[in-house]
Structure formats: structure tokens, C-alpha cells
Amino acid sequence: MNVALYARPQAQKVSRRRLVLLAPRESEVPAVFSSARFDRPAHTDLLAKLQRFRGQTYLCDGAISQMDLDSAGCHKLDVDDRSWHVVSLDDNDEVCGCSRYTLYPNTVPFSELAVSKAALAKCSIWGNKFRAAVEKEKRLARRDNAMFCEVGGWAIAENLRRTTEALKIALATYALAQVAGPCIGVTTATVRHHSATVLRKIGGRSLFVGATELPRYYDAQYGCDMEIVRFDSSAPNSKFEPWIEQIRSEMSLVDVLSARPERNHGSFRPWPLHGESVRPVRMPLAWQYR
């Protein structure tokens, strides 16, 4: 008799990814985040892991070349240090998804925005229209006493692209925008892997100048079609409002890693080493995926 046939099957290991927020390097962490931890070396290490993951993901997609990476394989951008990052970590504390959220005053010059370097901004036909559309969004932000922001650096592990991980990170970025304060912003989104489609589903809209919608365009730097998408943190797609609200309500409990020791309340705890207890954000039941 083959006893193996009657052996109790072993339960498969369930993967429980968790979200971590990486704060801007020189910014104070708002008091709403009760699980902020100060550890400059760990902040530097996680940012490098994120940049390496993003670099390898973009390189495999053909969006960048080896020349865009440093000797350690990291895709470094100046904006990274002054941005928030939503980071998804797997069971081994390896990065498996990320996005970048950059806040600006609503008077920020167009030339200081990342979108000012987009191919559409340099187009002889659409460049001035694109700038006018962005200036319109900045005026709306000033009218509503909101900040201006950009979202970028979106990358998802290949084996997770057909799961809800991409949507989770996008909605978590939306929730972060609500926690950080009202904001209106723009992003360049790739048509590849349906990134632009996902952003539109959760509330992104096209940019207009007058009655003219800015078109999809080809960006030779990334080797793919791109779209410019605008969003308002106060006006997501109503279908996703309950999910965003749940993430936002849990956002204060998410682990936040900071590189700046000063803070307007409380004291910092050291960043947990691998294997220590951490506080994961609770997601809707629909997101308890494998």
C-alpha cells in the first residue's frame, strides 16, 4: 500500500503582502501616522531596494536601458528623495510593487514638474496646450486651497500583474493623497500593462485645454504609448470610495519609515528587523488574495 496516497495534504503557504510607506527624506511625518519609525539607514536601504526593483522591472519591460541604472542596478531619480513611496513587501520583505507620490505647493512652476519633461511637453503642436492644461489644474488647486501633486514610479512584479496588487497600490496612493490633505494632480501613465486604464477606473480623467482633450502620445524614452491623466483626491470613482475609505481609515496604522528624527508628536520606534511583528494594513475581503 502506498501510504503517501492517504497522507494528509499539507496546507499551501498563503502569501500575505503588506504595505509600507516610505516618507520623504527631509520631511516631517504628519501626526496622523501613529506607527512612524525613524531609522535613516533602513530608509536608505528600502529606497535602494525600491529603486532596484523598479529598475529591473522597467528594464525587462524595455522602458529603460541599462544606461539608466547605476552600478547597483538602481533606477534613481532626483524626485525620489522628496517623495512619498507606497511599497508592497512580500513574505521575505522584498519589494514586489511600488508607486511614488510627490507633493508641491499649488504655485509650483511648470518647469519643476516631472511632466514638464514628458515627450508631449516638447511637442511643437501640443506642448503649449499641455502646459496650459496643467496650469489650469494648478488654478483649480489654488481655488480649492489644495496642494498640487504628481504620481509616478508605478511598478508591479510580473507575477502579480494579473492580481489585484496593481489596483491595491493605486488605491493606497489615492488614500495617501486624502490623508496628506486635499490635492489635485497629474501623472503620465503607460498604456502598456493597462496602467492608464486602471488609473482611469479609479477616478483619473483626461486633461483638457478648452474643449480639446490632450491625446495619447508615443514616448521614445520609454518605448510605448503614454497618456496624461489628472485626478482629484476628493473625487475618486464612487465605485471604489468604500475601498479607499477603508484603506484611509487604516492608513494611520501602516508602518511608516522616516529618515528625519524630528517629529511634531510622540517618539520613534526602531524599524523592525525581518521576522519581527509588524502591523499590516487590513484590506477588504475581496483583497485577501493568494
C-alpha positions in Angstrom: 0.0 0.0 0.0 1.3 3.4 -0.9 0.8 5.3 2.4 1.5 8.6 0.6 -1.9 8.4 -1.1 -3.5 8.5 2.4 -1.3 11.1 3.9 -3.0 14.4 4.9 -2.1 17.0 2.3 0.0 19.9 3.6 -1.7 23.3 3.5 -0.2 25.6 1.0 1.6 28.7 2.3 -0.6 31.8 2.0 1.3 34.9 0.8 0.4 37.9 2.9 1.8 41.0 1.3 1.8 44.2 3.3 2.1 47.9 2.6 4.7 50.2 4.0 5.1 53.9 3.5 8.4 55.5 2.8 8.4 59.2 3.9 10.2 61.9 2.0 13.8 62.0 3.3 13.8 65.5 4.8 10.1 65.9 5.7 8.4 65.6 9.0 5.9 62.7 9.2 2.3 64.0 9.9 1.0 63.2 13.4 -1.8 61.1 11.9 0.7 58.3 11.3 0.9 56.6 14.7 3.3 53.9 13.5 6.1 56.1 12.1 9.6 54.8 12.8 12.9 56.7 12.5 15.8 54.8 11.0 17.9 56.6 8.4 20.0 53.6 7.4 16.8 51.5 7.0 15.2 54.3 5.0 18.2 54.4 2.7 18.2 50.6 2.3 14.5 50.3 1.5 14.6 53.2 -1.0 17.6 51.4 -2.7 15.6 48.1 -2.8 12.7 50.0 -4.3 14.9 51.7 -6.9 16.5 48.3 -7.8 13.1 46.6 -8.2 11.8 49.5 -10.3 14.9 49.5 -12.4 14.8 45.8 -13.1 11.0 45.9 -13.8 11.4 48.8 -16.3 14.4 47.2 -17.9 12.6 43.9 -18.5 9.7 45.9 -20.0 12.0 47.7 -22.3 11.0 51.1 -20.8 14.6 52.0 -19.9 18.1 50.8 -20.9 21.0 49.6 -18.8 22.5 53.1 -19.0 19.6 54.4 -16.9 20.7 52.2 -14.0 23.6 52.8 -11.6 26.3 50.2 -10.9 24.0 48.5 -8.3 21.1 48.3 -10.8 19.1 51.0 -9.2 16.8 53.4 -11.2 17.5 56.6 -9.3 15.6 59.9 -9.8 16.1 63.2 -8.0 12.4 63.3 -7.2 12.6 60.0 -5.2 14.1 61.7 -2.1 11.4 64.3 -1.7 8.5 61.9 -2.4 6.3 59.5 -0.5 6.5 55.9 -1.7 3.8 53.3 -1.3 5.7 50.0 -1.1 4.4 46.4 -1.2 6.6 43.9 0.5 6.3 40.1 0.2 6.8 37.5 3.0 10.5 37.9 2.7 10.4 41.7 2.9 11.3 42.0 -0.7 9.7 44.8 -2.8 7.0 43.4 -5.2 5.3 46.7 -6.0 5.6 50.4 -5.6 4.4 53.9 -6.5 5.6 57.4 -5.9 3.6 60.4 -4.6 5.1 63.9 -4.8 3.5 66.9 -3.2 4.1 70.5 -4.4 2.8 73.9 -3.4 0.0 74.8 -5.9 2.2 77.7 -7.2 5.0 75.3 -8.4 6.4 76.4 -11.7 5.6 74.0 -14.6 9.4 73.6 -15.3 9.8 72.0 -11.8 7.3 69.2 -12.5 8.3 65.8 -13.8 5.6 66.1 -16.5 7.4 69.1 -18.0 10.0 66.6 -19.3 7.3 64.4 -21.0 7.5 64.0 -24.8 4.2 65.7 -25.1 5.5 68.8 -23.4 8.2 69.1 -26.1 5.8 68.6 -29.0 5.6 71.6 -31.3 1.9 71.0 -31.8 0.8 70.0 -28.3 3.5 71.4 -26.0 1.8 74.7 -25.3 -1.6 73.2 -25.0 -0.2 70.6 -22.5 1.3 73.4 -20.4 -1.9 75.4 -20.5 -3.9 72.3 -19.3 -1.5 71.8 -16.3 -1.7 75.5 -15.4 -5.5 75.1 -15.4 -5.2 72.2 -12.9 -2.9 74.4 -10.7 -5.5 77.2 -10.7 -8.2 74.7 -9.6 -5.9 73.6 -6.8 -5.5 77.2 -5.7 -9.2 77.8 -5.9 -9.8 74.7 -3.7 -6.9 75.5 -1.3 -5.4 72.2 -2.3 -1.9 71.0 -2.9 -0.6 70.0 -6.3 0.9 66.6 -6.8 2.4 64.1 -9.2 2.1 60.3 -9.1 4.7 58.1 -10.8 7.2 55.3 -10.3 4.5 52.7 -10.6 6.0 49.2 -10.9 4.5 45.7 -10.2 6.2 42.3 -10.1 5.4 40.4 -13.3 3.7 37.5 -11.5 1.3 39.9 -9.8 0.1 41.9 -12.8 -3.0 39.8 -13.2 -3.9 40.1 -9.5 -5.4 43.0 -7.5 -1.9 44.1 -6.4 -1.7 46.9 -9.0 -5.2 48.1 -8.0 -4.3 47.9 -4.3 -1.2 50.1 -4.8 -3.2 52.6 -6.9 -6.0 52.9 -4.3 -3.5 53.1 -1.5 -1.8 56.0 -3.2 -5.3 57.7 -3.6 -5.9 57.1 0.2 -2.4 58.6 1.0 -3.4 61.7 -1.0 -6.5 62.1 1.1 -4.6 61.6 4.3 -1.9 64.1 3.3 -4.6 66.7 2.5 -6.7 67.6 -0.5 -4.7 67.7 -3.7 -5.2 67.9 -7.5 -2.5 66.3 -9.6 -1.4 64.7 -12.9 0.6 61.7 -13.9 2.0 60.1 -17.1 0.6 56.6 -17.4 1.7 53.9 -19.8 -0.8 52.1 -22.0 1.4 49.0 -21.6 0.0 46.7 -18.9 -3.2 48.8 -18.8 -1.7 51.2 -16.3 -3.6 54.1 -17.7 -6.8 52.1 -17.8 -6.5 51.2 -14.1 -6.0 54.8 -13.1 -9.0 55.9 -15.1 -11.2 53.3 -13.5 -10.5 54.6 -10.0 -11.1 58.3 -10.9 -8.5 59.5 -13.3 -9.6 61.8 -16.1 -8.2 63.2 -19.3 -6.6 66.6 -19.4 -8.4 69.3 -21.5 -7.4 72.7 -22.8 -10.7 74.4 -23.5 -12.8 71.7 -25.2 -9.8 69.9 -26.6 -8.7 66.6 -25.0 -5.0 66.0 -24.9 -4.2 62.9 -26.9 -2.3 59.7 -26.3 1.3 60.1 -27.4 4.3 57.9 -28.1 7.3 58.4 -25.8 10.5 57.2 -27.4 12.3 57.3 -24.0 10.0 54.5 -22.6 9.3 52.9 -26.0 5.5 52.9 -25.6 2.3 54.9 -25.8 1.5 57.2 -22.8 -1.5 59.1 -21.5 -1.6 62.2 -19.3 -4.2 61.6 -16.5 -5.4 64.1 -14.0 -7.0 63.3 -10.7 -8.6 65.0 -7.7 -8.1 63.3 -4.3 -11.6 64.4 -3.2 -13.4 62.9 -6.3 -12.5 59.2 -6.9 -14.8 56.9 -8.8 -17.7 56.3 -6.4 -17.4 52.5 -7.0 -14.1 52.5 -5.2 -14.9 55.0 -2.5 -15.6 52.3 0.1 -12.3 50.6 -0.5 -10.4 53.9 -0.4 -12.2 54.9 2.8 -11.2 51.6 4.4 -7.6 51.9 3.4 -7.6 55.6 4.5 -9.0 54.6 7.9 -6.2 52.1 8.3 -3.5 54.3 6.9 -2.7 55.8 10.4 -1.7 52.2 11.5 0.5 51.5 8.5 4.2 51.3 9.2 5.9 54.5 8.0 9.7 54.6 7.7 11.2 58.0 8.1 14.8 59.4 7.7 14.1 62.5 9.8 14.2 62.3 13.6 12.2 65.4 14.3 8.5 64.9 14.7 5.6 67.0 16.0 4.4 64.3 18.4 5.4 61.1 20.1 8.6 59.2 19.8 10.0 56.9 17.2 10.5 53.2 17.5 13.3 51.5 15.6 12.3 49.9 12.3 11.6 46.2 12.8 14.1 43.7 11.6 13.0 40.9 9.3 10.8 38.5 11.2 9.6 40.9 13.9 6.0 41.7 14.3 4.7 44.4 12.0 1.2 45.9 11.6 -0.2 45.2 8.2 -3.0 47.3 6.7 -6.3 45.3 6.7 -7.8 45.1 3.2 -11.4 44.4 2.1 -12.2 40.7 1.9 -12.1 40.9 -1.9 -8.3 41.6 -1.5 -7.5 38.6 0.7 -5.9 37.1 -2.4 -3.2 34.4 -2.6 
